[in-house]
Amino acid sequence: MATYIKTLSFSTRGAFKPDKDDPMVNTVLQQLQSQGAKVSEVKVALGESLVVYLITYEAPNPIG
């Protein structure tokens, strides 16, 4: 299987908001896994006005 990445980004006001972001990230993770992907890593970066999630996964083909 090949390794791919999926990025998600959300606007923010300098604060991490897990109650808002977690459900959206979990939905994407669930979609990837339901289509046969093996998620190997999730990284998050917080900037002044942006939160970026980088999801690394293995699959036969890119998903979504």
C-alpha positions as CSV (number, residue, x, y, z in Angstrom):
1,M,0.0,0.0,0.0
2,A,1.1,3.6,-0.6
3,T,1.2,6.4,1.9
4,Y,-1.0,9.5,1.4
5,I,-1.9,12.6,3.4
6,K,-5.1,14.3,4.0
7,T,-5.2,17.9,5.3
8,L,-7.9,19.7,7.2
9,S,-7.9,23.3,8.2
10,F,-10.2,25.4,10.3
11,S,-10.1,29.1,11.0
12,T,-9.5,30.0,14.7
13,R,-8.9,33.0,16.9
14,G,-5.7,31.8,18.4
15,A,-7.3,29.1,20.6
16,F,-7.6,25.3,20.0
17,K,-11.3,24.4,20.0
18,P,-11.6,20.6,20.5
19,D,-15.4,20.7,20.9
20,K,-15.7,22.1,17.4
21,D,-12.8,20.5,15.6
22,D,-12.8,17.0,17.1
23,P,-16.1,15.8,15.6
24,M,-15.0,17.0,12.1
25,V,-11.6,15.3,12.4
26,N,-13.2,12.1,13.7
27,T,-15.6,12.1,10.8
28,V,-12.8,12.3,8.3
29,L,-10.8,9.6,10.2
30,Q,-13.9,7.4,10.1
31,Q,-14.4,7.9,6.4
32,L,-10.8,7.0,5.6
33,Q,-10.9,3.9,7.8
34,S,-14.3,2.8,6.4
35,Q,-12.7,2.9,2.9
36,G,-9.8,0.6,3.9
37,A,-7.2,3.2,4.9
38,K,-4.8,2.5,7.8
39,V,-4.2,5.8,9.6
40,S,-0.7,6.0,10.8
41,E,-0.4,9.6,12.2
42,V,-2.3,12.7,12.9
43,K,-0.4,16.0,13.5
44,V,-1.9,19.4,14.3
45,A,-0.4,22.9,14.0
46,L,-2.0,26.0,15.5
47,G,-1.4,29.4,14.0
48,E,-2.8,32.8,14.8
49,S,-5.9,32.3,12.7
50,L,-5.7,28.7,11.4
51,V,-5.6,25.1,12.8
52,V,-4.2,22.6,10.3
53,Y,-4.5,18.8,10.8
54,L,-2.2,16.5,8.7
55,I,-3.5,12.9,8.6
56,T,-1.0,10.3,7.2
57,Y,-2.6,7.1,6.0
58,E,-1.9,4.0,3.9
59,A,-4.3,2.8,1.2
60,P,-4.2,1.3,-2.3
61,N,-5.3,4.7,-3.7
62,P,-5.8,8.2,-2.5
63,I,-9.2,8.6,-0.7
64,G,-11.4,11.7,-1.1
